[in-house]
Amino acid sequence: MKNYVFILILAICVSCAESQMSPAMTAQKVVESFYAKDNSQLKKYTTAASYESFLSVQDMFEAQNSLTSNFKVLDESIENQTAWVKFSTSFEDNPEIFKLIQEDGIWKVTESGVRETSPF
């Protein structure tokens, strides 16, 4: 009986920790799942529109399972339910910026608006 309670508590902690990922951690998960072509993880941490956009360009890239991303946060801004993460990786020469929103308590990468600019 004690083992069942322990496993239940452990499962709850793991599921809570996953839903509490920071915007930067979410951005890293999206980048790494995109290049590894792990579309289940990519779908989980992107909005529906962003997921479709990522899929439309994903085939132009080789799967990068063996390489590390060397993900490095350069800047981060969080205001209410919107976050921006500027980062660099070993996959791209120039820094990239993701806009994230909270959907059902989870940070997800989303599309930026046409005239929307990042805070950095």
Short mmCIF file of the C-alpha atoms (twelve columns), coordinates in Angstrom:
data_MODEL
# 
_entry.id   MODEL 
# 
loop_
_atom_site.group_PDB 
_atom_site.id 
_atom_site.type_symbol 
_atom_site.label_atom_id 
_atom_site.label_alt_id 
_atom_site.label_comp_id 
_atom_site.label_asym_id 
_atom_site.label_seq_id 
_atom_site.Cartn_x 
_atom_site.Cartn_y 
_atom_site.Cartn_z 
_atom_site.pdbx_PDB_model_num 
ATOM 1   C CA . MET A 1   0.000  0.000  0.000   1 
ATOM 2   C CA . LYS A 2   2.833  2.391  0.856   1 
ATOM 3   C CA . ASN A 3   4.383  1.774  -2.557  1 
ATOM 4   C CA . TYR A 4   1.161  2.738  -4.334  1 
ATOM 5   C CA . VAL A 5   0.914  5.996  -2.407  1 
ATOM 6   C CA . PHE A 6   4.554  6.794  -3.142  1 
ATOM 7   C CA . ILE A 7   4.081  6.105  -6.872  1 
ATOM 8   C CA . LEU A 8   0.944  8.257  -6.935  1 
ATOM 9   C CA . ILE A 9   2.710  11.172 -5.237  1 
ATOM 10  C CA . LEU A 10  5.688  10.811 -7.565  1 
ATOM 11  C CA . ALA A 11  3.416  10.791 -10.635 1 
ATOM 12  C CA . ILE A 12  1.634  13.927 -9.440  1 
ATOM 13  C CA . CYS A 13  4.939  15.722 -8.838  1 
ATOM 14  C CA . VAL A 14  6.247  14.799 -12.285 1 
ATOM 15  C CA . SER A 15  3.058  15.918 -14.045 1 
ATOM 16  C CA . CYS A 16  2.993  19.200 -12.105 1 
ATOM 17  C CA . ALA A 17  6.641  19.887 -12.824 1 
ATOM 18  C CA . GLU A 18  6.109  19.358 -16.544 1 
ATOM 19  C CA . SER A 19  3.182  21.782 -16.692 1 
ATOM 20  C CA . GLN A 20  5.193  24.405 -14.788 1 
ATOM 21  C CA . MET A 21  7.989  24.687 -17.365 1 
ATOM 22  C CA . SER A 22  9.301  28.203 -17.830 1 
ATOM 23  C CA . PRO A 23  9.030  29.947 -21.202 1 
ATOM 24  C CA . ALA A 24  12.786 29.409 -21.734 1 
ATOM 25  C CA . MET A 25  12.506 25.682 -20.967 1 
ATOM 26  C CA . THR A 26  9.536  25.441 -23.322 1 
ATOM 27  C CA . ALA A 27  11.448 27.227 -26.091 1 
ATOM 28  C CA . GLN A 28  14.319 24.769 -25.661 1 
ATOM 29  C CA . LYS A 29  11.919 21.817 -25.791 1 
ATOM 30  C CA . VAL A 30  10.384 23.169 -29.027 1 
ATOM 31  C CA . VAL A 31  13.765 23.747 -30.702 1 
ATOM 32  C CA . GLU A 32  15.096 20.329 -29.772 1 
ATOM 33  C CA . SER A 33  11.897 18.479 -30.702 1 
ATOM 34  C CA . PHE A 34  11.762 20.341 -34.045 1 
ATOM 35  C CA . TYR A 35  15.275 19.322 -35.059 1 
ATOM 36  C CA . ALA A 36  14.856 15.786 -33.678 1 
ATOM 37  C CA . LYS A 37  11.531 15.541 -35.558 1 
ATOM 38  C CA . ASP A 38  9.787  14.543 -32.334 1 
ATOM 39  C CA . ASN A 39  6.410  15.861 -33.465 1 
ATOM 40  C CA . SER A 40  4.478  14.688 -30.401 1 
ATOM 41  C CA . GLN A 41  6.606  16.964 -28.186 1 
ATOM 42  C CA . LEU A 42  6.543  19.727 -30.790 1 
ATOM 43  C CA . LYS A 43  2.740  19.635 -30.888 1 
ATOM 44  C CA . LYS A 44  2.486  19.638 -27.095 1 
ATOM 45  C CA . TYR A 45  4.471  22.878 -26.697 1 
ATOM 46  C CA . THR A 46  3.199  24.892 -29.674 1 
ATOM 47  C CA . THR A 47  -0.151 26.394 -30.573 1 
ATOM 48  C CA . ALA A 48  -2.062 24.756 -33.430 1 
ATOM 49  C CA . ALA A 49  -1.043 27.459 -35.940 1 
ATOM 50  C CA . SER A 50  2.625  27.325 -34.898 1 
ATOM 51  C CA . TYR A 51  2.665  23.551 -35.058 1 
ATOM 52  C CA . GLU A 52  1.452  23.635 -38.656 1 
ATOM 53  C CA . SER A 53  4.084  26.276 -39.512 1 
ATOM 54  C CA . PHE A 54  6.863  24.195 -37.979 1 
ATOM 55  C CA . LEU A 55  5.701  21.087 -39.859 1 
ATOM 56  C CA . SER A 56  5.643  22.946 -43.169 1 
ATOM 57  C CA . VAL A 57  9.398  23.699 -42.938 1 
ATOM 58  C CA . GLN A 58  10.594 20.724 -40.902 1 
ATOM 59  C CA . ASP A 59  11.286 18.512 -43.918 1 
ATOM 60  C CA . MET A 60  13.928 20.965 -45.139 1 
ATOM 61  C CA . PHE A 61  16.089 20.015 -42.142 1 
ATOM 62  C CA . GLU A 62  17.834 16.773 -41.324 1 
ATOM 63  C CA . ALA A 63  16.950 15.108 -38.018 1 
ATOM 64  C CA . GLN A 64  19.538 16.089 -35.409 1 
ATOM 65  C CA . ASN A 65  19.179 13.389 -32.753 1 
ATOM 66  C CA . SER A 66  22.875 13.067 -32.020 1 
ATOM 67  C CA . LEU A 67  23.801 16.753 -31.793 1 
ATOM 68  C CA . THR A 68  23.265 18.844 -28.716 1 
ATOM 69  C CA . SER A 69  21.427 22.100 -29.225 1 
ATOM 70  C CA . ASN A 70  23.712 24.200 -26.985 1 
ATOM 71  C CA . PHE A 71  20.551 26.177 -26.221 1 
ATOM 72  C CA . LYS A 72  21.412 29.456 -24.522 1 
ATOM 73  C CA . VAL A 73  18.901 32.072 -23.380 1 
ATOM 74  C CA . LEU A 74  20.081 35.541 -24.377 1 
ATOM 75  C CA . ASP A 75  17.069 37.475 -23.095 1 
ATOM 76  C CA . GLU A 76  13.623 36.753 -21.682 1 
ATOM 77  C CA . SER A 77  10.581 38.905 -21.028 1 
ATOM 78  C CA . ILE A 78  7.369  37.786 -19.319 1 
ATOM 79  C CA . GLU A 79  4.289  39.963 -18.983 1 
ATOM 80  C CA . ASN A 80  1.033  38.399 -17.824 1 
ATOM 81  C CA . GLN A 81  0.189  35.532 -20.217 1 
ATOM 82  C CA . THR A 82  2.771  36.442 -22.892 1 
ATOM 83  C CA . ALA A 83  6.500  35.771 -22.931 1 
ATOM 84  C CA . TRP A 84  9.349  36.375 -25.346 1 
ATOM 85  C CA . VAL A 85  12.550 34.348 -25.386 1 
ATOM 86  C CA . LYS A 86  15.643 35.310 -27.376 1 
ATOM 87  C CA . PHE A 87  18.065 32.406 -27.681 1 
ATOM 88  C CA . SER A 88  20.919 30.926 -29.635 1 
ATOM 89  C CA . THR A 89  21.539 27.311 -30.628 1 
ATOM 90  C CA . SER A 90  24.130 25.307 -32.473 1 
ATOM 91  C CA . PHE A 91  21.533 24.752 -35.223 1 
ATOM 92  C CA . GLU A 92  21.409 28.400 -36.388 1 
ATOM 93  C CA . ASP A 93  24.074 31.057 -36.834 1 
ATOM 94  C CA . ASN A 94  21.913 33.976 -35.659 1 
ATOM 95  C CA . PRO A 95  19.846 34.291 -32.472 1 
ATOM 96  C CA . GLU A 96  16.150 33.490 -32.716 1 
ATOM 97  C CA . ILE A 97  13.128 34.844 -30.857 1 
ATOM 98  C CA . PHE A 98  10.011 32.932 -29.833 1 
ATOM 99  C CA . LYS A 99  6.757  34.422 -28.621 1 
ATOM 100 C CA . LEU A 100 4.969  32.227 -26.093 1 
ATOM 101 C CA . ILE A 101 1.501  32.344 -24.587 1 
ATOM 102 C CA . GLN A 102 -0.072 30.369 -21.787 1 
ATOM 103 C CA . GLU A 103 -2.695 27.888 -22.914 1 
ATOM 104 C CA . ASP A 104 -4.338 25.755 -20.239 1 
ATOM 105 C CA . GLY A 105 -1.526 26.626 -17.810 1 
ATOM 106 C CA . ILE A 106 1.239  25.540 -20.212 1 
ATOM 107 C CA . TRP A 107 3.599  27.871 -22.051 1 
ATOM 108 C CA . LYS A 108 3.357  27.329 -25.813 1 
ATOM 109 C CA . VAL A 109 5.263  28.835 -28.715 1 
ATOM 110 C CA . THR A 110 2.939  30.845 -30.938 1 
ATOM 111 C CA . GLU A 111 3.049  32.999 -34.049 1 
ATOM 112 C CA . SER A 112 3.904  36.683 -33.736 1 
ATOM 113 C CA . GLY A 113 1.437  39.167 -35.158 1 
ATOM 114 C CA . VAL A 114 2.206  40.880 -38.476 1 
ATOM 115 C CA . ARG A 115 3.293  44.189 -36.930 1 
ATOM 116 C CA . GLU A 116 4.164  42.820 -33.528 1 
ATOM 117 C CA . THR A 117 7.691  43.383 -32.287 1 
ATOM 118 C CA . SER A 118 9.550  41.705 -29.480 1 
ATOM 119 C CA . PRO A 119 10.636 43.713 -26.435 1 
ATOM 120 C CA . PHE A 120 14.313 43.267 -27.368 1 
# 
